[in-house]
Amino acid sequence: MDKFRLLDKNNDGVVDKDEYDAGARAQFAQLDANHDGWVTLDELRASQDPNAGGIGADGMARQQLEAMDLDGDNLISEDEFVAFADQSIATFDKDGDGVLTSRDFGPG
């Protein structure tokens, strides 16, 4: 629910694609520690819990890089990050209506 409130910038009870993308861009900015416009394996690794998923920070970072790096250059651009986030919106949109509401973030 906290994530929903963070994304719903205009407090209308709905997170649309623009708000969702803005949240992804903000997350990208946090990951891009040196602010060079790219997220590297090292930056992903630094953001991970060392025990993440039983494969550790390095394993999780490598999985994320592979999933998000659409052009295979071993760097994640902001556009690649947002495109990956857009794919994940369906995970949250439980009722499939194309927008997110607090019900989408609730139990279920």
DSSP file (Angstrom, degrees, kcal/mol; ACC not computed):
  #  RESIDUE AA STRUCTURE BP1 BP2  ACC     N-H-->O    O-->H-N    N-H-->O    O-->H-N    TCO  KAPPA ALPHA  PHI   PSI    X-CA   Y-CA   Z-CA
    1    1 A M     >        0   0    0      0, 0.0     4,-2.2     0, 0.0     5,-0.2   0.000 360.0 360.0 360.0 -36.2    0.0    0.0    0.0
    2    2 A D  H  >  +     0   0    0      1,-0.2     4,-2.2     2,-0.2     5,-0.2   0.900 360.0  52.7 -62.3 -39.6    2.9    2.4    0.7
    3    3 A K  H  > S+     0   0    0      1,-0.2     4,-2.0     2,-0.2    -1,-0.2   0.910 107.5  52.5 -62.4 -40.9    4.2    1.8   -2.8
    4    4 A F  H  > S+     0   0    0      1,-0.2     4,-2.4     2,-0.2    -2,-0.2   0.939 109.0  48.8 -59.6 -47.1    0.8    2.7   -4.2
    5    5 A R  H  < S+     0   0    0     -4,-2.2    -1,-0.2     1,-0.2    -2,-0.2   0.875 110.1  52.2 -62.5 -37.3    0.7    6.0   -2.2
    6    6 A L  H  < S+     0   0    0     -4,-2.2    -1,-0.2     1,-0.2    -2,-0.2   0.878 113.6  43.6 -65.4 -36.7    4.2    6.9   -3.5
    7    7 A L  H  < S+     0   0    0     -4,-2.0     2,-2.2     1,-0.2    -2,-0.2   0.834  95.7  77.8 -78.3 -33.3    3.2    6.3   -7.1
    8    8 A D    ><  +     0   0    0     -4,-2.4     3,-1.4     1,-0.2    -1,-0.2  -0.487  58.4 168.7 -79.8  75.6   -0.2    8.1   -6.9
    9    9 A K  T 3  S+     0   0    0     -2,-2.2    -1,-0.2     1,-0.3     6,-0.1   0.804  73.9  44.7 -63.1 -33.3    1.3   11.6   -7.1
   10   10 A N  T 3  S-     0   0    0      4,-0.2    -1,-0.3    -3,-0.2    -2,-0.1   0.393 103.1-130.2 -95.4   5.5   -2.0   13.4   -7.7
   11   11 A N    <   +     0   0    0     -3,-1.4    -2,-0.1    -6,-0.2     4,-0.1   0.818  64.2 134.5  54.3  37.6   -3.9   11.4   -5.0
   12   12 A D  S    S-     0   0    0      2,-0.4    -1,-0.1     0, 0.0     3,-0.1   0.389  77.5-109.0 -95.7   4.6   -6.8   10.5   -7.2
   13   13 A G  S    S+     0   0    0      1,-0.2    89,-0.5    -5,-0.1     2,-0.4   0.528  91.4  91.6  84.1   5.3   -6.8    6.8   -6.1
   14   14 A V  E     -A  101   0A   0     87,-0.1     2,-0.7    88,-0.1    -2,-0.4  -0.998  60.3-153.4-135.0 135.0   -5.5    5.7   -9.5
   15   15 A V  E     -A  100   0A   0     85,-3.2    85,-2.4    -2,-0.4     2,-0.1  -0.936  23.6-169.7-105.9 111.6   -1.9    5.1  -10.7
   16   16 A D     >  -     0   0    0     -2,-0.7     4,-2.6    83,-0.2     5,-0.2  -0.337  40.5 -90.9 -91.6 179.2   -1.9    5.6  -14.5
   17   17 A K  H  > S+     0   0    0      1,-0.2     4,-3.0     2,-0.2     5,-0.2   0.870 125.0  54.4 -60.6 -39.0    1.0    4.7  -16.9
   18   18 A D  H  > S+     0   0    0      2,-0.2     4,-2.2     1,-0.2    -1,-0.2   0.921 111.5  44.1 -62.5 -43.5    2.5    8.2  -16.6
   19   19 A E  H  > S+     0   0    0      2,-0.2     4,-2.0     1,-0.2    -2,-0.2   0.903 114.1  50.4 -67.3 -40.4    2.7    8.0  -12.8
   20   20 A Y  H  X S+     0   0    0     -4,-2.6     4,-1.9     1,-0.2    -2,-0.2   0.927 112.0  47.3 -63.0 -44.9    4.0    4.4  -12.9
   21   21 A D  H  X S+     0   0    0     -4,-3.0     4,-2.6     1,-0.2    -1,-0.2   0.875 108.6  54.9 -64.6 -37.4    6.7    5.4  -15.4
   22   22 A A  H  X S+     0   0    0     -4,-2.2     4,-2.1    -5,-0.2    -1,-0.2   0.893 107.5  50.6 -62.7 -38.5    7.6    8.4  -13.2
   23   23 A G  H  X S+     0   0    0     -4,-2.0     4,-2.1     2,-0.2    -1,-0.2   0.895 109.9  49.8 -64.4 -40.1    8.1    6.0  -10.3
   24   24 A A  H  X S+     0   0    0     -4,-1.9     4,-2.6     2,-0.2    -2,-0.2   0.907 109.9  50.9 -64.8 -41.6   10.3    3.9  -12.5
   25   25 A R  H  X S+     0   0    0     -4,-2.6     4,-2.2     1,-0.2    -2,-0.2   0.888 110.0  50.0 -64.4 -38.2   12.4    6.9  -13.5
   26   26 A A  H  X S+     0   0    0     -4,-2.1     4,-1.6     2,-0.2    -1,-0.2   0.899 111.1  48.9 -65.9 -40.2   12.8    7.9   -9.9
   27   27 A Q  H  X S+     0   0    0     -4,-2.1     4,-2.1     2,-0.2    -2,-0.2   0.905 109.4  52.6 -65.8 -40.8   13.9    4.4   -9.0
   28   28 A F  H  X S+     0   0    0     -4,-2.6     4,-2.4     1,-0.2    -2,-0.2   0.929 106.4  53.5 -58.5 -45.4   16.4    4.5  -11.9
   29   29 A A  H  < S+     0   0    0     -4,-2.2    -1,-0.2     1,-0.2    -2,-0.2   0.864 108.4  50.2 -59.9 -36.4   17.8    7.8  -10.6
   30   30 A Q  H  < S+     0   0    0     -4,-1.6    -1,-0.2     1,-0.2    -2,-0.2   0.893 112.0  47.0 -68.3 -39.4   18.4    6.2   -7.2
   31   31 A L  H  < S+     0   0    0     -4,-2.1     2,-2.3     1,-0.2    -2,-0.2   0.842  93.7  79.2 -70.6 -33.1   20.2    3.2   -8.7
   32   32 A D    ><  +     0   0    0     -4,-2.4     3,-1.6     1,-0.2    -1,-0.2  -0.486  63.0 175.1 -77.7  76.5   22.4    5.3  -11.0
   33   33 A A  T 3  S+     0   0    0     -2,-2.3    -1,-0.2     1,-0.3     6,-0.1   0.806  75.6  41.3 -59.8 -35.7   24.7    6.2   -8.1
   34   34 A N  T 3  S-     0   0    0      4,-0.2    -1,-0.3    -3,-0.2    -2,-0.1   0.409 103.6-129.6 -95.7   3.7   27.3    8.1  -10.2
   35   35 A H    <   +     0   0    0     -3,-1.6    -2,-0.1    -6,-0.2     4,-0.1   0.843  64.3 134.2  56.1  40.9   24.5    9.9  -12.2
   36   36 A D  S    S-     0   0    0      2,-0.4    -1,-0.1     0, 0.0     3,-0.1   0.400  79.3-103.7 -99.0   2.6   26.0    9.0  -15.6
   37   37 A G  S    S+     0   0    0      1,-0.2    41,-0.5    -5,-0.1     2,-0.3   0.518  92.8  88.5  90.8   5.2   22.7    7.9  -17.2
   38   38 A W  E     -B   77   0B   0     39,-0.1     2,-0.6    40,-0.1    -2,-0.4  -0.987  64.5-142.8-135.9 144.3   23.5    4.2  -16.9
   39   39 A V  E     -B   76   0B   0     37,-2.4    37,-2.1    -2,-0.3     2,-0.2  -0.948  27.9-163.8-105.3 124.8   22.9    1.5  -14.3
   40   40 A T     >  -     0   0    0     -2,-0.6     4,-2.4    -9,-0.2     5,-0.2  -0.482  35.6-101.7-101.4 171.0   25.8   -0.9  -14.2
   41   41 A L  H  > S+     0   0    0     33,-0.4     4,-2.9     1,-0.2     5,-0.2   0.907 123.8  53.3 -57.1 -42.9   26.2   -4.4  -12.7
   42   42 A D  H  > S+     0   0    0      1,-0.2     4,-2.2     2,-0.2    -1,-0.2   0.894 108.7  48.6 -62.2 -39.9   28.1   -2.8   -9.8
   43   43 A E  H  > S+     0   0    0      2,-0.2     4,-0.9     1,-0.2    -1,-0.2   0.892 113.3  47.2 -68.4 -38.7   25.3   -0.3   -9.1
   44   44 A L  H >< S+     0   0    0     -4,-2.4     3,-0.8     2,-0.2     4,-0.4   0.929 111.4  51.5 -64.6 -44.3   22.7   -3.1   -9.2
   45   45 A R  H >< S+     0   0    0     -4,-2.9     3,-1.5     1,-0.3    -2,-0.2   0.903 106.0  54.8 -59.3 -42.9   24.9   -5.3   -6.9
   46   46 A A  H 3< S+     0   0    0     -4,-2.2    -1,-0.3     1,-0.3    -2,-0.2   0.748 105.1  54.7 -63.9 -23.6   25.2   -2.4   -4.4
   47   47 A S  T << S+     0   0    0     -4,-0.9    -1,-0.3    -3,-0.8     2,-0.2   0.494  93.9  94.1 -88.4  -3.5   21.4   -2.1   -4.2
   48   48 A Q  S <  S-     0   0    0     -3,-1.5     9,-0.1    -4,-0.4    10,-0.1  -0.568  80.7-113.3 -94.9 151.2   20.8   -5.8   -3.3
   49   49 A D    >   -     0   0    0     -2,-0.2     3,-2.3     1,-0.1    11,-0.1  -0.670  32.5-127.2 -69.9 131.4   20.5   -7.6    0.0
   50   50 A P  T 3  S+     0   0    0      0, 0.0     7,-0.7     0, 0.0     8,-0.2   0.738 110.2  45.5 -58.0 -22.0   23.6   -9.8    0.2
   51   51 A N  T >  S+     0   0    0      5,-0.2     3,-1.9     6,-0.1     5,-0.1   0.185  83.1 157.0-103.6  16.4   21.3  -12.8    0.9
   52   52 A A  G X> S-     0   0    0     -3,-2.3     3,-1.9     1,-0.3     4,-0.9  -0.160  73.8 -23.1 -53.6 121.1   18.9  -12.0   -1.9
   53   53 A G  G 34 S-     0   0    0      1,-0.3    -1,-0.3     2,-0.2    -2,-0.0   0.648 109.9 -74.6  56.6  19.7   17.0  -15.0   -3.1
   54   54 A G  G <4 S+     0   0    0     -3,-1.9    -1,-0.3     1,-0.1    -2,-0.2   0.394 128.7  82.9  76.3  -6.2   19.6  -17.5   -1.9
   55   55 A I  T <> S-     0   0    0     -3,-1.9     4,-1.0     1,-0.2    -2,-0.2   0.378  92.9-128.1-110.3   2.5   21.9  -16.5   -4.8
   56   56 A G  H  X  -     0   0    0     -4,-0.9     4,-2.3     2,-0.2    -5,-0.2   0.061  35.5 -61.3  77.4 172.4   23.3  -13.4   -3.2
   57   57 A A  H  > S+     0   0    0     -7,-0.7     4,-2.6     1,-0.2     5,-0.2   0.877 132.4  52.0 -61.8 -41.0   23.7   -9.8   -4.3
   58   58 A D  H  > S+     0   0    0      2,-0.2     4,-2.5     1,-0.2    -1,-0.2   0.927 110.8  47.2 -65.1 -44.3   25.9  -10.7   -7.3
   59   59 A G  H  X S+     0   0    0     -4,-1.0     4,-2.1     2,-0.2    -2,-0.2   0.912 114.2  46.5 -63.5 -43.0   23.5  -13.4   -8.6
   60   60 A M  H  X S+     0   0    0     -4,-2.3     4,-2.5     2,-0.2    -2,-0.2   0.918 112.4  50.7 -65.3 -42.7   20.4  -11.1   -8.2
   61   61 A A  H  X S+     0   0    0     -4,-2.6     4,-2.7    -5,-0.2    -2,-0.2   0.912 110.1  49.8 -62.2 -42.4   22.2   -8.2   -9.9
   62   62 A R  H  X S+     0   0    0     -4,-2.5     4,-2.3     2,-0.2    -1,-0.2   0.897 110.7  49.8 -64.0 -40.2   23.3  -10.4  -12.8
   63   63 A Q  H  X S+     0   0    0     -4,-2.1     4,-2.1     2,-0.2    -2,-0.2   0.918 112.4  47.6 -63.3 -43.3   19.7  -11.7  -13.3
   64   64 A Q  H  X S+     0   0    0     -4,-2.5     4,-2.4     2,-0.2     5,-0.3   0.925 111.3  50.1 -64.6 -44.6   18.4   -8.1  -13.2
   65   65 A L  H  X S+     0   0    0     -4,-2.7     4,-2.4     1,-0.2    -2,-0.2   0.934 111.5  48.6 -59.7 -45.9   21.0   -6.9  -15.7
   66   66 A E  H  < S+     0   0    0     -4,-2.3    -1,-0.2     1,-0.2    -2,-0.2   0.895 113.9  46.7 -61.4 -40.3   20.2   -9.8  -18.1
   67   67 A A  H  < S+     0   0    0     -4,-2.1    -1,-0.2    -5,-0.2    -2,-0.2   0.860 121.5  34.7 -70.7 -36.1   16.4   -9.1  -17.9
   68   68 A M  H  < S+     0   0    0     -4,-2.4     2,-1.7    -5,-0.2    -2,-0.2   0.709  90.6  92.2 -95.3 -21.8   16.6   -5.3  -18.3
   69   69 A D    ><  +     0   0    0     -4,-2.4     3,-0.8    -5,-0.3     5,-0.1  -0.543  48.2 172.6 -80.1  86.2   19.5   -4.9  -20.8
   70   70 A L  T 3  S+     0   0    0     -2,-1.7    -1,-0.2     1,-0.2     6,-0.1   0.780  74.8  43.4 -69.6 -28.5   17.6   -5.0  -24.0
   71   71 A D  T 3  S-     0   0    0      4,-0.3    -1,-0.2    -3,-0.1    -2,-0.1   0.414 104.8-122.8-101.3   3.1   20.5   -4.1  -26.3
   72   72 A G  S <  S+     0   0    0     -3,-0.8    -2,-0.1     3,-0.1    -3,-0.1   0.733  72.2 126.5  70.9  24.1   23.1   -6.4  -24.7
   73   73 A D  S    S-     0   0    0      2,-0.4    -1,-0.1     0, 0.0     3,-0.1   0.339  79.1-114.9 -96.1   8.8   25.6   -3.7  -23.9
   74   74 A N  S    S+     0   0    0      1,-0.2   -33,-0.4    -5,-0.1     2,-0.3   0.724  87.6  96.6  64.2  23.8   25.8   -4.7  -20.2
   75   75 A L        -     0   0    0    -35,-0.1     2,-0.6   -10,-0.1    -2,-0.4  -0.975  67.6-137.7-135.2 149.8   24.4   -1.3  -19.2
   76   76 A I  E     -B   39   0B   0    -37,-2.1   -37,-2.4    -2,-0.3     2,-0.1  -0.949  17.8-158.1-111.9 120.0   20.8   -0.4  -18.4
   77   77 A S  E  >  -B   38   0B   0     -2,-0.6     4,-2.4   -39,-0.2     5,-0.2  -0.433  33.1-107.7 -84.4 166.7   19.6    2.9  -19.8
   78   78 A E  H  > S+     0   0    0    -41,-0.5     4,-2.6     1,-0.2     5,-0.2   0.903 121.9  53.1 -60.8 -40.4   16.6    4.8  -18.3
   79   79 A D  H  > S+     0   0    0      1,-0.2     4,-2.4     2,-0.2    -1,-0.2   0.904 109.3  48.2 -62.9 -41.2   14.5    3.8  -21.3
   80   80 A E  H  > S+     0   0    0      2,-0.2     4,-2.2     1,-0.2    -1,-0.2   0.907 111.7  50.6 -64.3 -40.9   15.4    0.1  -20.8
   81   81 A F  H  X S+     0   0    0     -4,-2.4     4,-2.3     2,-0.2    -2,-0.2   0.923 112.5  45.5 -63.1 -45.2   14.6    0.4  -17.1
   82   82 A V  H  X S+     0   0    0     -4,-2.6     4,-2.7     2,-0.2    -1,-0.2   0.896 110.8  53.6 -67.2 -39.9   11.2    2.0  -17.8
   83   83 A A  H  X S+     0   0    0     -4,-2.4     4,-1.4     2,-0.2    -1,-0.2   0.907 110.0  48.1 -60.5 -41.4   10.4   -0.5  -20.5
   84   84 A F  H  X S+     0   0    0     -4,-2.2     4,-1.3     1,-0.2     3,-0.2   0.923 111.2  50.3 -64.3 -43.8   11.1   -3.3  -18.0
   85   85 A A  H  X S+     0   0    0     -4,-2.3     4,-0.8     1,-0.2     3,-0.3   0.898 105.9  56.3 -60.6 -40.6    8.9   -1.7  -15.4
   86   86 A D  H >< S+     0   0    0     -4,-2.7     3,-0.6     1,-0.2     4,-0.4   0.852 104.0  53.9 -61.6 -33.9    6.1   -1.3  -18.0
   87   87 A Q  H >< S+     0   0    0     -4,-1.4     3,-0.7     1,-0.2    -1,-0.2   0.846 106.7  52.8 -66.4 -32.6    6.2   -5.1  -18.5
   88   88 A S  H >X S+     0   0    0     -4,-1.3     3,-1.4    -3,-0.3     4,-0.8   0.604  83.3  86.7 -81.5 -10.3    5.8   -5.6  -14.8
   89   89 A I  H XX S+     0   0    0     -4,-0.8     4,-2.3    -3,-0.6     3,-0.7   0.846  81.0  63.3 -59.7 -32.0    2.7   -3.4  -14.4
   90   90 A A  H <4 S+     0   0    0     -3,-0.7    -1,-0.3    -4,-0.4    -2,-0.2   0.806  93.5  63.2 -62.1 -28.3    0.5   -6.4  -15.4
   91   91 A T  H <4 S+     0   0    0     -3,-1.4    -1,-0.2    -4,-0.2    -2,-0.2   0.882 112.4  34.6 -62.2 -38.4    1.8   -8.1  -12.2
   92   92 A F  H << S+     0   0    0     -4,-0.8     2,-2.4    -3,-0.7    -2,-0.2   0.793  98.2  82.9 -86.7 -30.6    0.1   -5.4  -10.1
   93   93 A D    ><  +     0   0    0     -4,-2.3     3,-1.3     1,-0.2    -1,-0.2  -0.454  55.7 169.3 -78.0  74.5   -2.9   -4.8  -12.3
   94   94 A K  T 3  S+     0   0    0     -2,-2.4    -1,-0.2     1,-0.3     6,-0.1   0.792  73.9  44.8 -62.3 -31.9   -4.9   -7.7  -10.9
   95   95 A D  T 3  S-     0   0    0      4,-0.2    -1,-0.3    -3,-0.2    -2,-0.1   0.482 103.5-129.9 -94.7  -0.3   -8.2   -6.8  -12.5
   96   96 A G    <   +     0   0    0     -3,-1.3    -2,-0.1    -6,-0.1     4,-0.1   0.728  64.7 132.3  68.3  24.2   -6.6   -6.1  -15.9
   97   97 A D  S    S-     0   0    0      2,-0.3    -1,-0.1     1,-0.0     3,-0.1   0.450  75.3-112.2 -91.0   2.0   -8.2   -2.6  -16.4
   98   98 A G  S    S+     0   0    0      1,-0.2     2,-0.3    -5,-0.1   -81,-0.2   0.393  90.4  75.5  87.8  -4.5   -5.0   -0.9  -17.4
   99   99 A V  S    S-     0   0    0    -83,-0.1     2,-0.5   -82,-0.0    -2,-0.3  -0.923  76.3-121.6-131.9 161.0   -4.7    1.3  -14.3
  100  100 A L  E     +A   15   0A   0    -85,-2.4   -85,-3.2    -2,-0.3     2,-0.3  -0.878  28.5 176.1-107.0 135.7   -3.6    0.5  -10.7
  101  101 A T  E >>  -A   14   0A   0     -2,-0.5     3,-1.0   -87,-0.2     4,-0.9  -0.781  49.8 -95.2-124.0 172.4   -5.9    1.2   -7.7
  102  102 A S  H 3> S+     0   0    0    -89,-0.5     4,-0.5    -2,-0.3     3,-0.5   0.813 123.6  62.4 -59.9 -28.7   -5.3    0.4   -4.0
  103  103 A R  H >4 S+     0   0    0      1,-0.2     3,-0.7     2,-0.2    -1,-0.3   0.851  97.0  57.7 -65.0 -33.0   -7.3   -2.8   -4.6
  104  104 A D  H <4 S+     0   0    0     -3,-1.0    -1,-0.2     1,-0.2    -2,-0.2   0.800 109.6  44.8 -66.1 -27.3   -4.6   -4.0   -7.0
  105  105 A F  H 3< S+     0   0    0     -4,-0.9    -1,-0.2    -3,-0.5    -2,-0.2   0.477  99.7  92.4 -94.3  -3.6   -2.0   -3.6   -4.2
  106  106 A G  S << S-     0   0    0     -3,-0.7    -3,-0.1    -4,-0.5     0, 0.0  -0.078  92.1 -57.9 -80.4-175.2   -4.1   -5.3   -1.6
  107  107 A P              0   0    0      0, 0.0    -1,-0.2     0, 0.0    -2,-0.0  -0.213 360.0 360.0 -60.6 151.7   -4.2   -8.9   -0.6
  108  108 A G              0   0    0     -3,-0.1    -2,-0.1   -14,-0.0    -3,-0.0   0.378 360.0 360.0 142.7 360.0   -4.9  -11.4   -3.2
